[in-house]
Amino acid sequence: AQKVTQAQTEISVVEKEDVTLDCVYETRDTTYYLFWYKQPPSGELVFLIRRNSFDEQNEISGRYSWNFQKSTSSFNFTITASQVVDSAVYFCALSEALYGGATNKLIFGTGTLLAVQP
Amino acid sequence: ETGVTQTPRHLVMGMTNKKSLKCEQHLGHNAMYWYKQSAKKPLELMFVYSLEERVENNSVPSRFSPECPNSSHLFLHLHTLQPEDSALYLCASSQGGGAYEQYFGPGTRLTVT
């Protein structure tokens, strides 16, 4: 069965520290997609990144970077020089195709609560 | 205006009430979703609609009834709920297919008394 594990329930850092959020997934599919979402206190999930299983290049977007390693089934997320505004719950998700691929469902991990202290 | 809107943002209802949650997407997507987010639990997919046809019903009790009249609107009709149904209900939309990310609305915080 498909599964996403985020072993870190809560992380607390001081502003300007770097922090890495771990994500480990399980799937039997050879083609799959991984996502990261941010959920600030307002509640709305904000899409951060999508990665397909054939692209193992690391990606950097400003202070955010992602490390995808198929060999260890991991898709970790690093925030460099963290800021108070980064405080949120972060979810990793794995996509599973539905209805012959016409749509998909996201299988979420339990999330990691990141608290950045000033 | 955000791409996916939900109303109401907060709802308190008794167990005998009937209410509906509304979701509207302004992104031209063809798939819409309802998720339930309870404390200490992963987000749970409830329903999926693709091109206005329900393609997934994730063993959701019949007291939750979805409706998708067109590709831009999605409703969740609620009746005779239980206190354990109190949660954040999130609506999402996507272009469809496994390659596409889902965009979420702000959610409706439901409290069943």
gemmi code that builds the backbone of each chain (N, CA, C; Angstrom):
import gemmi

chains = {
    "A": [
        ("ALA", (0.845, -1.193, 0.000), (0.000, 0.000, 0.000), (0.883, 1.247, 0.000)),
        ("GLN", (0.321, 2.309, -0.521), (1.054, 3.569, -0.556), (1.053, 4.190, 0.833)),
        ("LYS", (2.175, 4.777, 1.191), (2.272, 5.347, 2.534), (3.308, 6.454, 2.549)),
        ("VAL", (3.059, 7.467, 3.357), (4.024, 8.550, 3.544), (4.274, 8.706, 5.039)),
        ("THR", (5.526, 8.738, 5.420), (5.886, 8.860, 6.823), (6.689, 10.136, 7.066)),
        ("GLN", (6.191, 10.933, 7.972), (6.933, 12.110, 8.441), (7.170, 11.876, 9.922)),
        ("ALA", (8.352, 11.401, 10.237), (8.627, 10.955, 11.602), (8.735, 12.117, 12.593)),
        ("GLN", (9.070, 13.288, 12.109), (9.216, 14.442, 13.001), (7.842, 15.071, 13.217)),
        ("THR", (7.369, 15.005, 14.437), (6.056, 15.580, 14.730), (6.161, 17.098, 14.882)),
        ("GLU", (7.161, 17.524, 15.646), (7.356, 18.951, 15.886), (8.839, 19.269, 15.868)),
        ("ILE", (9.168, 20.413, 15.287), (10.543, 20.909, 15.303), (10.498, 22.377, 15.722)),
        ("SER", (11.399, 22.744, 16.617), (11.500, 24.142, 17.017), (12.918, 24.625, 16.743)),
        ("VAL", (13.034, 25.723, 16.040), (14.346, 26.302, 15.741), (14.299, 27.798, 16.034)),
        ("VAL", (15.471, 28.371, 16.098), (15.582, 29.814, 16.277), (15.796, 30.429, 14.900)),
        ("GLU", (15.248, 31.593, 14.703), (15.362, 32.285, 13.424), (16.803, 32.269, 12.922)),
        ("LYS", (16.928, 32.074, 11.615), (18.186, 32.039, 10.876), (18.854, 30.665, 10.897)),
        ("GLU", (18.328, 29.750, 11.673), (18.851, 28.382, 11.619), (18.329, 27.695, 10.368)),
        ("ASP", (19.086, 26.717, 9.890), (18.620, 25.856, 8.811), (17.863, 24.688, 9.431)),
        ("VAL", (16.852, 24.207, 8.721), (16.077, 23.086, 9.249), (15.692, 22.159, 8.103)),
        ("THR", (15.740, 20.858, 8.358), (15.366, 19.857, 7.355), (14.193, 19.037, 7.851)),
        ("LEU", (13.181, 18.950, 7.005), (11.995, 18.157, 7.306), (12.078, 16.863, 6.503)),
        ("ASP", (11.912, 15.745, 7.193), (12.096, 14.447, 6.547), (10.774, 13.894, 6.017)),
        ("CYS", (10.887, 13.169, 4.911), (9.733, 12.494, 4.324), (10.202, 11.188, 3.702)),
        ("VAL", (9.567, 10.098, 4.097), (9.860, 8.781, 3.534), (8.564, 8.221, 2.980)),
        ("TYR", (8.632, 7.634, 1.807), (7.405, 7.153, 1.177), (7.547, 5.688, 0.779)),
        ("GLU", (6.382, 5.060, 0.573), (6.337, 3.681, 0.093), (5.351, 3.615, -1.064)),
        ("THR", (5.787, 3.001, -2.133), (4.902, 2.802, -3.280), (5.430, 1.674, -4.137)),
        ("ARG", (4.526, 0.986, -4.832), (4.929, -0.053, -5.772), (4.937, 0.479, -7.198)),
        ("ASP", (4.431, 1.678, -7.380), (4.376, 2.256, -8.724), (5.779, 2.641, -9.186)),
        ("THR", (6.006, 2.535, -10.477), (7.286, 2.977, -11.023), (7.225, 4.454, -11.412)),
        ("THR", (6.015, 4.910, -11.673), (5.809, 6.336, -11.963), (4.943, 6.919, -10.861)),
        ("TYR", (5.439, 7.925, -10.222), (4.679, 8.537, -9.142), (5.134, 9.982, -8.967)),
        ("TYR", (4.364, 10.702, -8.178), (4.643, 12.116, -7.962), (4.636, 12.405, -6.470)),
        ("LEU", (5.524, 13.252, -6.072), (5.643, 13.653, -4.673), (5.428, 15.152, -4.560)),
        ("PHE", (4.865, 15.553, -3.435), (4.517, 16.959, -3.224), (4.884, 17.370, -1.803)),
        ("TRP", (5.098, 18.661, -1.661), (5.174, 19.277, -0.336), (4.149, 20.414, -0.292)),
        ("TYR", (3.440, 20.471, 0.850), (2.483, 21.542, 1.104), (2.797, 22.183, 2.443)),
        ("LYS", (2.458, 23.464, 2.542), (2.595, 24.216, 3.785), (1.210, 24.602, 4.278)),
        ("GLN", (0.955, 24.407, 5.563), (-0.324, 24.812, 6.138), (-0.073, 25.800, 7.273)),
        ("PRO", (-0.189, 27.087, 6.998), (-0.026, 28.096, 8.058), (-1.229, 28.056, 8.999)),
        ("PRO", (-1.184, 28.816, 10.092), (-2.299, 28.805, 11.049), (-3.653, 29.142, 10.430)),
        ("SER", (-3.670, 29.847, 9.327), (-4.941, 30.190, 8.678), (-5.665, 28.957, 8.147)),
        ("GLY", (-4.952, 27.856, 7.937), (-5.602, 26.600, 7.575), (-5.460, 26.166, 6.135)),
        ("GLU", (-5.231, 27.080, 5.229), (-5.177, 26.720, 3.813), (-3.874, 26.020, 3.480)),
        ("LEU", (-3.939, 24.903, 2.783), (-2.726, 24.220, 2.335), (-2.180, 24.925, 1.102)),
        ("VAL", (-0.914, 25.266, 1.168), (-0.260, 25.976, 0.079), (0.712, 25.037, -0.615)),
        ("PHE", (0.542, 24.881, -1.912), (1.405, 24.010, -2.696), (2.805, 24.605, -2.769)),
        ("LEU", (3.817, 23.763, -2.534), (5.206, 24.229, -2.600), (5.954, 23.641, -3.790)),
        ("ILE", (5.849, 22.317, -3.982), (6.627, 21.688, -5.028), (6.019, 20.354, -5.436)),
        ("ARG", (6.211, 19.998, -6.701), (5.866, 18.689, -7.232), (7.126, 18.094, -7.856)),
        ("ARG", (7.319, 16.807, -7.621), (8.491, 16.124, -8.206), (8.041, 14.786, -8.758)),
        ("ASN", (8.438, 14.454, -9.997), (8.093, 13.139, -10.519), (9.224, 12.151, -10.271)),
        ("SER", (8.890, 10.886, -10.331), (9.825, 9.835, -9.930), (11.017, 9.690, -10.862)),
        ("PHE", (10.949, 10.285, -12.045), (12.060, 10.162, -12.988), (13.065, 11.294, -12.868)),
        ("ASP", (12.752, 12.270, -12.052), (13.620, 13.428, -11.940), (14.229, 13.478, -10.544)),
        ("GLU", (15.465, 13.038, -10.420), (16.095, 13.006, -9.107), (16.984, 14.201, -8.851)),
        ("GLN", (16.925, 15.169, -9.726), (17.714, 16.382, -9.478), (17.175, 17.128, -8.279)),
        ("ASN", (18.056, 17.625, -7.464), (17.617, 18.453, -6.354), (17.121, 19.789, -6.879)),
        ("GLU", (16.218, 20.386, -6.145), (15.642, 21.652, -6.588), (15.796, 22.693, -5.505)),
        ("ILE", (16.059, 23.902, -5.941), (16.212, 25.026, -5.007), (15.301, 26.147, -5.467)),
        ("SER", (14.588, 26.708, -4.506), (13.740, 27.858, -4.792), (13.900, 28.838, -3.645)),
        ("GLY", (14.733, 29.817, -3.840), (15.001, 30.780, -2.772), (15.630, 30.108, -1.578)),
        ("ARG", (14.983, 30.214, -0.421), (15.513, 29.591, 0.795), (15.110, 28.121, 0.927)),
        ("TYR", (14.282, 27.654, 0.006), (13.788, 26.286, 0.059), (14.600, 25.391, -0.881)),
        ("SER", (14.855, 24.167, -0.428), (15.483, 23.181, -1.303), (14.935, 21.809, -0.971)),
        ("TRP", (14.952, 20.948, -1.990), (14.408, 19.611, -1.830), (15.417, 18.581, -2.318)),
        ("ASN", (15.543, 17.511, -1.568), (16.477, 16.433, -1.872), (15.685, 15.148, -2.073)),
        ("PHE", (15.610, 14.699, -3.335), (14.845, 13.504, -3.670), (15.833, 12.371, -3.907)),
        ("GLN", (15.683, 11.276, -3.166), (16.560, 10.117, -3.334), (15.707, 8.855, -3.448)),
        ("LYS", (15.638, 8.311, -4.645), (14.845, 7.100, -4.858), (15.438, 5.916, -4.110)),
        ("SER", (16.742, 5.878, -3.975), (17.386, 4.728, -3.334), (16.938, 4.548, -1.891)),
        ("THR", (16.607, 5.654, -1.246), (16.149, 5.581, 0.149), (14.678, 5.965, 0.280)),
        ("SER", (14.003, 6.137, -0.859), (12.583, 6.525, -0.857), (12.351, 7.735, 0.044)),
        ("SER", (13.158, 8.743, -0.159), (13.016, 9.938, 0.670), (12.909, 11.195, -0.183)),
        ("PHE", (12.205, 12.151, 0.351), (12.013, 13.436, -0.339), (12.039, 14.513, 0.732)),
        ("ASN", (13.233, 14.912, 1.134), (13.400, 15.813, 2.263), (13.407, 17.271, 1.837)),
        ("PHE", (12.999, 18.111, 2.753), (12.776, 19.540, 2.489), (13.622, 20.348, 3.470)),
        ("THR", (14.441, 21.242, 2.951), (15.302, 22.062, 3.801), (14.954, 23.532, 3.640)),
        ("ILE", (14.808, 24.199, 4.758), (14.632, 25.647, 4.765), (15.927, 26.252, 5.297)),
        ("THR", (16.525, 27.096, 4.510), (17.776, 27.758, 4.892), (17.466, 29.112, 5.519)),
        ("ALA", (18.190, 29.447, 6.574), (17.990, 30.745, 7.244), (16.517, 30.959, 7.560)),
        ("SER", (15.965, 30.105, 8.384), (14.529, 30.109, 8.667), (14.074, 31.465, 9.215)),
        ("GLN", (12.796, 31.743, 8.959), (12.174, 32.984, 9.423), (10.897, 32.642, 10.177)),
        ("VAL", (10.455, 33.573, 10.995), (9.232, 33.358, 11.779), (8.052, 33.021, 10.873)),
        ("VAL", (8.014, 33.615, 9.694), (6.894, 33.368, 8.760), (6.892, 31.942, 8.219)),
        ("ASP", (7.986, 31.215, 8.438), (8.018, 29.816, 8.008), (7.279, 28.909, 8.980)),
        ("SER", (6.891, 29.424, 10.118), (6.178, 28.615, 11.107), (4.862, 28.121, 10.512)),
        ("ALA", (4.701, 26.812, 10.487), (3.524, 26.198, 9.865), (3.634, 24.688, 10.047)),
        ("VAL", (2.594, 24.002, 9.595), (2.676, 22.548, 9.481), (3.013, 22.241, 8.034)),
        ("TYR", (3.976, 21.371, 7.824), (4.406, 21.007, 6.480), (4.041, 19.548, 6.213)),
        ("PHE", (3.397, 19.341, 5.077), (2.956, 18.005, 4.708), (3.681, 17.541, 3.452)),
        ("CYS", (4.101, 16.299, 3.490), (4.610, 15.607, 2.318), (3.486, 14.716, 1.803)),
        ("ALA", (3.359, 14.564, 0.498), (2.270, 13.763, -0.059), (2.737, 12.993, -1.282)),
        ("LEU", (2.090, 11.859, -1.505), (2.374, 10.977, -2.631), (1.102, 10.869, -3.461)),
        ("SER", (1.245, 10.945, -4.758), (0.080, 10.895, -5.626), (-0.201, 9.475, -6.092)),
        ("GLU", (-1.478, 9.125, -6.073), (-1.912, 7.830, -6.580), (-2.963, 8.083, -7.649)),
        ("ALA", (-2.777, 7.484, -8.808), (-3.707, 7.723, -9.906), (-5.046, 7.046, -9.633)),
        ("LEU", (-6.109, 7.725, -10.062), (-7.462, 7.190, -9.957), (-8.123, 7.220, -11.324)),
        ("TYR", (-9.110, 6.350, -11.490), (-9.979, 6.444, -12.670), (-9.176, 6.450, -13.954)),
        ("GLY", (-8.268, 5.483, -14.050), (-7.465, 5.345, -15.257), (-6.524, 6.496, -15.478)),
        ("GLY", (-6.201, 7.209, -14.431), (-5.280, 8.324, -14.554), (-5.956, 9.647, -14.834)),
        ("ALA", (-7.291, 9.656, -14.897), (-7.989, 10.913, -15.178), (-7.888, 11.875, -14.022)),
        ("THR", (-7.678, 11.347, -12.843), (-7.454, 12.213, -11.705), (-6.568, 11.472, -10.708)),
        ("ASN", (-6.325, 12.081, -9.584), (-5.432, 11.447, -8.620), (-5.915, 11.698, -7.218)),
        ("LYS", (-5.377, 10.945, -6.284), (-5.609, 11.243, -4.879), (-4.248, 11.422, -4.229)),
        ("LEU", (-4.208, 12.288, -3.256), (-2.976, 12.542, -2.517), (-3.012, 11.782, -1.201)),
        ("ILE", (-1.933, 11.061, -0.943), (-1.778, 10.375, 0.327), (-0.798, 11.197, 1.141)),
        ("PHE", (-1.299, 11.748, 2.234), (-0.507, 12.675, 3.030), (0.180, 11.985, 4.191)),
        ("GLY", (1.338, 12.521, 4.565), (1.923, 12.170, 5.835), (1.187, 12.909, 6.947)),
        ("THR", (1.588, 12.670, 8.161), (0.905, 13.283, 9.302), (1.347, 14.710, 9.561)),
        ("GLY", (2.351, 15.168, 8.834), (2.771, 16.560, 8.938), (3.825, 16.791, 10.013)),
        ("THR", (4.604, 17.830, 9.805), (5.600, 18.270, 10.783), (5.309, 19.716, 11.139)),
        ("LEU", (5.096, 19.972, 12.414), (4.862, 21.336, 12.881), (6.206, 22.012, 13.108)),
        ("LEU", (6.471, 23.045, 12.344), (7.709, 23.806, 12.476), (7.426, 25.116, 13.199)),
        ("ALA", (8.123, 25.327, 14.286), (8.002, 26.588, 15.025), (9.335, 27.303, 14.950)),
        ("VAL", (9.318, 28.487, 14.382), (10.534, 29.284, 14.274), (10.435, 30.407, 15.284)),
        ("GLN", (11.331, 30.404, 16.246), (11.313, 31.390, 17.317), (12.163, 32.609, 16.920)),
        ("PRO", (11.700, 33.795, 17.266), (12.475, 35.005, 16.924), (13.741, 35.126, 17.763)),
    ],
    "B": [
        ("GLU", (-8.547, 37.545, -5.351), (-9.344, 36.409, -4.881), (-8.563, 35.124, -5.074)),
        ("THR", (-8.612, 34.259, -4.074), (-7.861, 33.018, -4.175), (-8.525, 32.094, -5.182)),
        ("GLY", (-7.741, 31.068, -5.636), (-8.241, 30.187, -6.671), (-9.382, 29.298, -6.220)),
        ("VAL", (-9.376, 28.902, -4.947), (-10.416, 28.018, -4.420), (-11.019, 28.682, -3.191)),
        ("THR", (-12.314, 28.890, -3.209), (-12.983, 29.517, -2.080), (-13.934, 28.530, -1.428)),
        ("GLN", (-14.115, 28.694, -0.123), (-15.027, 27.831, 0.620), (-15.888, 28.680, 1.552)),
        ("THR", (-17.148, 28.327, 1.630), (-18.059, 28.976, 2.564), (-18.948, 27.944, 3.229)),
        ("PRO", (-19.314, 28.150, 4.490), (-18.775, 29.177, 5.370), (-17.373, 28.805, 5.856)),
        ("ARG", (-16.703, 29.720, 6.496), (-15.391, 29.412, 7.055), (-15.514, 28.699, 8.402)),
        ("HIS", (-16.578, 29.010, 9.119), (-16.834, 28.372, 10.406), (-18.310, 27.983, 10.461)),
        ("LEU", (-18.575, 26.822, 11.068), (-19.953, 26.349, 11.169), (-20.105, 25.553, 12.451)),
        ("VAL", (-21.121, 25.917, 13.215), (-21.484, 25.157, 14.409), (-22.882, 24.618, 14.175)),
        ("MET", (-23.046, 23.330, 14.319), (-24.366, 22.749, 14.087), (-24.660, 21.645, 15.094)),
        ("GLY", (-25.939, 21.517, 15.363), (-26.382, 20.447, 16.240), (-26.492, 19.146, 15.469)),
        ("MET", (-26.629, 18.069, 16.199), (-26.634, 16.766, 15.555), (-27.869, 16.524, 14.696)),
        ("THR", (-28.907, 17.295, 14.906), (-30.119, 17.089, 14.110), (-30.241, 18.064, 12.950)),
        ("ASN", (-29.296, 18.978, 12.842), (-29.363, 19.983, 11.778), (-28.992, 19.421, 10.412)),
        ("LYS", (-29.374, 20.167, 9.372), (-28.892, 19.915, 8.014), (-28.218, 21.188, 7.524)),
        ("LYS", (-27.012, 21.043, 7.021), (-26.286, 22.188, 6.491), (-25.504, 21.750, 5.256)),
        ("SER", (-25.001, 22.727, 4.521), (-24.177, 22.410, 3.349), (-22.923, 23.264, 3.337)),
        ("LEU", (-21.842, 22.657, 2.921), (-20.591, 23.365, 2.688), (-20.448, 23.585, 1.180)),
        ("LYS", (-19.923, 24.758, 0.845), (-19.792, 25.099, -0.572), (-18.337, 25.355, -0.916)),
        ("CYS", (-17.960, 24.900, -2.104), (-16.612, 25.131, -2.614), (-16.723, 25.601, -4.052)),
        ("GLU", (-15.921, 26.582, -4.408), (-15.895, 27.080, -5.782), (-14.445, 27.268, -6.222)),
        ("GLN", (-14.127, 26.772, -7.403), (-12.771, 26.971, -7.920), (-12.807, 27.838, -9.176)),
        ("HIS", (-11.818, 28.728, -9.246), (-11.749, 29.707, -10.334), (-10.523, 29.453, -11.206)),
        ("LEU", (-10.090, 28.204, -11.251), (-8.825, 27.865, -11.907), (-9.022, 27.100, -13.216)),
        ("GLY", (-10.260, 26.822, -13.582), (-10.516, 26.063, -14.802), (-10.145, 24.599, -14.693)),
        ("HIS", (-10.080, 24.079, -13.480), (-9.731, 22.674, -13.267), (-10.926, 21.759, -13.545)),
        ("ASN", (-10.623, 20.467, -13.736), (-11.711, 19.531, -14.027), (-11.873, 18.446, -12.973)),
        ("ALA", (-11.141, 18.540, -11.881), (-11.304, 17.589, -10.782), (-11.420, 18.348, -9.470)),
        ("MET", (-12.293, 17.868, -8.596), (-12.485, 18.503, -7.301), (-12.551, 17.441, -6.229)),
        ("TYR", (-12.163, 17.846, -5.002), (-11.964, 16.895, -3.912), (-12.492, 17.463, -2.593)),
        ("TRP", (-12.980, 16.575, -1.738), (-13.235, 16.909, -0.341), (-12.287, 16.098, 0.537)),
        ("TYR", (-11.629, 16.790, 1.490), (-10.776, 16.159, 2.477), (-11.286, 16.518, 3.869)),
        ("LYS", (-11.020, 15.623, 4.812), (-11.320, 15.887, 6.221), (-10.001, 15.915, 6.983)),
        ("GLN", (-9.829, 16.954, 7.806), (-8.623, 17.041, 8.617), (-9.019, 17.118, 10.086)),
        ("SER", (-8.754, 16.033, 10.808), (-9.032, 15.988, 12.241), (-7.720, 16.134, 12.993)),
        ("ALA", (-7.847, 16.523, 14.229), (-6.651, 16.684, 15.064), (-5.907, 15.352, 15.155)),
        ("LYS", (-4.613, 15.424, 15.042), (-3.742, 14.253, 15.228), (-3.929, 13.161, 14.182)),
        ("LYS", (-4.602, 13.450, 13.088), (-4.785, 12.449, 12.027), (-4.313, 13.012, 10.702)),
        ("PRO", (-3.865, 12.127, 9.800), (-3.525, 12.618, 8.459), (-4.775, 13.116, 7.745)),
        ("LEU", (-4.569, 13.957, 6.757), (-5.711, 14.365, 5.940), (-6.325, 13.139, 5.288)),
        ("GLU", (-7.657, 13.066, 5.350), (-8.359, 11.921, 4.792), (-9.147, 12.363, 3.575)),
        ("LEU", (-8.919, 11.688, 2.468), (-9.708, 11.965, 1.281), (-11.112, 11.406, 1.476)),
        ("MET", (-12.123, 12.236, 1.167), (-13.504, 11.779, 1.299), (-14.102, 11.461, -0.071)),
        ("PHE", (-14.081, 12.434, -0.955), (-14.713, 12.275, -2.268), (-13.838, 12.910, -3.343)),
        ("VAL", (-13.952, 12.330, -4.559), (-13.278, 12.899, -5.719), (-14.278, 12.972, -6.856)),
        ("TYR", (-14.297, 14.105, -7.531), (-15.104, 14.254, -8.737), (-14.176, 14.588, -9.895)),
        ("SER", (-14.358, 13.885, -10.999), (-13.625, 14.178, -12.216), (-14.639, 14.448, -13.309)),
        ("LEU", (-14.576, 15.645, -13.887), (-15.546, 16.048, -14.909), (-16.965, 15.822, -14.410)),
        ("GLU", (-17.190, 16.230, -13.174), (-18.506, 16.204, -12.528), (-19.017, 14.807, -12.224)),
        ("GLU", (-18.181, 13.800, -12.411), (-18.589, 12.443, -12.071), (-17.794, 11.976, -10.854)),
        ("ARG", (-18.523, 11.388, -9.891), (-17.835, 10.937, -8.695), (-17.008, 9.704, -9.019)),
        ("VAL", (-15.721, 9.753, -8.723), (-14.854, 8.632, -9.043), (-14.280, 7.972, -7.806)),
        ("GLU", (-14.506, 8.571, -6.655), (-13.985, 7.974, -5.440), (-14.910, 8.332, -4.290)),
        ("ASN", (-15.262, 7.338, -3.518), (-16.032, 7.564, -2.306), (-15.339, 6.726, -1.249)),
        ("ASN", (-14.572, 7.389, -0.439), (-13.622, 6.686, 0.408), (-14.264, 6.158, 1.689)),
        ("SER", (-15.306, 5.328, 1.547), (-15.979, 4.727, 2.706), (-16.472, 5.782, 3.677)),
        ("VAL", (-17.070, 6.799, 3.127), (-17.578, 7.889, 3.949), (-19.008, 7.588, 4.368)),
        ("PRO", (-19.367, 7.835, 5.637), (-20.745, 7.579, 6.067), (-21.754, 8.367, 5.247)),
        ("SER", (-22.944, 7.814, 5.138), (-23.968, 8.422, 4.280), (-24.481, 9.749, 4.819)),
        ("ARG", (-24.147, 10.100, 6.037), (-24.561, 11.407, 6.555), (-23.800, 12.552, 5.872)),
        ("PHE", (-22.802, 12.204, 5.077), (-22.110, 13.163, 4.222), (-22.513, 12.868, 2.780)),
        ("SER", (-23.039, 13.864, 2.089), (-23.526, 13.660, 0.731), (-22.938, 14.727, -0.184)),
        ("PRO", (-22.062, 14.367, -1.124), (-21.472, 15.364, -2.007), (-22.359, 15.636, -3.216)),
        ("GLU", (-22.120, 16.809, -3.800), (-22.819, 17.166, -5.028), (-21.888, 18.027, -5.864)),
        ("CYS", (-21.803, 17.728, -7.143), (-20.947, 18.501, -8.040), (-21.766, 18.879, -9.273)),
        ("PRO", (-22.460, 20.021, -9.235), (-23.339, 20.399, -10.341), (-22.601, 20.806, -11.614)),
        ("ASN", (-21.376, 21.282, -11.469), (-20.550, 21.627, -12.631), (-19.087, 21.601, -12.197)),
        ("SER", (-18.198, 21.793, -13.117), (-16.779, 21.614, -12.798), (-16.218, 22.689, -11.880)),
        ("SER", (-16.986, 23.752, -11.623), (-16.483, 24.830, -10.772), (-17.011, 24.779, -9.354)),
        ("HIS", (-18.051, 24.005, -9.127), (-18.708, 24.012, -7.827), (-18.797, 22.616, -7.229)),
        ("LEU", (-18.610, 22.588, -5.920), (-18.696, 21.327, -5.190), (-19.364, 21.616, -3.854)),
        ("PHE", (-20.308, 20.769, -3.480), (-21.007, 20.923, -2.213), (-20.814, 19.666, -1.368)),
        ("LEU", (-20.914, 19.865, -0.066), (-20.953, 18.731, 0.849), (-22.149, 18.956, 1.761)),
        ("HIS", (-23.177, 18.121, 1.574), (-24.397, 18.236, 2.365), (-24.248, 17.378, 3.619)),
        ("LEU", (-24.610, 17.990, 4.728), (-24.418, 17.358, 6.032), (-25.749, 17.163, 6.736)),
        ("HIS", (-25.962, 15.998, 7.318), (-27.179, 15.790, 8.109), (-26.942, 14.732, 9.174)),
        ("THR", (-27.559, 14.963, 10.308), (-27.448, 14.084, 11.480), (-26.007, 13.694, 11.773)),
        ("LEU", (-25.164, 14.720, 11.887), (-23.755, 14.451, 12.151), (-23.530, 14.071, 13.610)),
        ("GLN", (-22.350, 13.536, 13.868), (-21.931, 13.144, 15.195), (-20.815, 14.076, 15.677)),
        ("PRO", (-20.621, 14.179, 16.973), (-19.545, 15.052, 17.473), (-18.178, 14.706, 16.889)),
        ("GLU", (-17.934, 13.450, 16.590), (-16.622, 13.070, 16.031), (-16.433, 13.542, 14.591)),
        ("ASP", (-17.487, 14.107, 14.006), (-17.366, 14.683, 12.668), (-16.803, 16.097, 12.713)),
        ("SER", (-16.645, 16.637, 13.890), (-16.041, 17.965, 14.031), (-14.616, 17.908, 13.483)),
        ("ALA", (-14.316, 18.820, 12.563), (-13.016, 18.785, 11.883), (-12.919, 19.988, 10.953)),
        ("LEU", (-11.781, 20.088, 10.300), (-11.604, 21.064, 9.228), (-11.866, 20.340, 7.909)),
        ("TYR", (-12.794, 20.846, 7.119), (-13.129, 20.230, 5.838), (-12.526, 21.096, 4.732)),
        ("LEU", (-11.659, 20.445, 3.965), (-10.915, 21.155, 2.937), (-11.364, 20.704, 1.557)),
        ("CYS", (-11.534, 21.668, 0.694), (-11.859, 21.414, -0.696), (-10.602, 21.671, -1.527)),
        ("ALA", (-10.418, 20.915, -2.592), (-9.271, 21.116, -3.475), (-9.707, 20.898, -4.912)),
        ("SER", (-8.901, 21.416, -5.827), (-9.149, 21.164, -7.242), (-7.818, 20.916, -7.934)),
        ("SER", (-7.882, 20.245, -9.071), (-6.671, 20.017, -9.857), (-7.050, 19.892, -11.316)),
        ("GLN", (-6.025, 19.942, -12.145), (-6.242, 19.804, -13.567), (-6.639, 18.379, -13.922)),
        ("GLY", (-6.365, 17.466, -13.007), (-6.680, 16.064, -13.259), (-5.423, 15.305, -13.578)),
        ("GLY", (-5.406, 14.025, -13.270), (-4.225, 13.223, -13.565), (-3.189, 13.296, -12.466)),
        ("GLY", (-2.365, 12.275, -12.389), (-1.409, 12.198, -11.294), (-0.324, 13.228, -11.348)),
        ("ALA", (-0.135, 13.870, -12.493), (0.972, 14.810, -12.612), (0.671, 16.163, -12.006)),
        ("TYR", (-0.583, 16.412, -11.726), (-0.963, 17.770, -11.360), (-1.168, 17.940, -9.869)),
        ("GLU", (-0.688, 19.077, -9.369), (-0.875, 19.375, -7.964), (-2.317, 19.800, -7.709)),
        ("GLN", (-2.727, 19.637, -6.460), (-4.044, 20.071, -6.051), (-3.921, 21.410, -5.334)),
        ("TYR", (-4.889, 22.268, -5.601), (-4.938, 23.563, -4.951), (-6.090, 23.548, -3.961)),
        ("PHE", (-5.787, 24.001, -2.739), (-6.744, 23.885, -1.653), (-7.405, 25.220, -1.319)),
        ("GLY", (-8.632, 25.113, -0.838), (-9.307, 26.261, -0.265), (-8.916, 26.424, 1.200)),
        ("PRO", (-9.443, 27.455, 1.851), (-9.075, 27.742, 3.241), (-9.739, 26.823, 4.258)),
        ("GLY", (-10.734, 26.064, 3.817), (-11.372, 25.122, 4.716), (-12.571, 25.692, 5.451)),
        ("THR", (-13.422, 24.787, 5.915), (-14.537, 25.110, 6.801), (-14.291, 24.394, 8.114)),
        ("ARG", (-14.221, 25.174, 9.193), (-14.046, 24.585, 10.513), (-15.431, 24.231, 11.054)),
        ("LEU", (-15.718, 22.937, 11.136), (-17.034, 22.456, 11.550), (-16.989, 21.951, 12.980)),
        ("THR", (-17.937, 22.416, 13.769), (-18.097, 21.923, 15.139), (-19.509, 21.370, 15.280)),
        ("VAL", (-19.601, 20.122, 15.691), (-20.893, 19.467, 15.883), (-21.151, 19.362, 17.388)),
        ("THR", (-22.246, 19.968, 17.826), (-22.532, 19.987, 19.267), (-23.650, 19.017, 19.618)),
    ],
}
model = gemmi.Model(1)
for chain_id, residues in chains.items():
    chain = gemmi.Chain(chain_id)
    for i, (resn, *xyz) in enumerate(residues, 1):
        res = gemmi.Residue()
        res.name, res.seqid = resn, gemmi.SeqId(i, " ")
        for name, pos in zip(("N", "CA", "C"), xyz):
            atom = gemmi.Atom()
            atom.name, atom.element = name, gemmi.Element(name[0])
            atom.pos, atom.b_iso = gemmi.Position(*pos), 0.0
            res.add_atom(atom)
        chain.add_residue(res)
    model.add_chain(chain)
structure = gemmi.Structure()
structure.add_model(model)
structure.setup_entities()
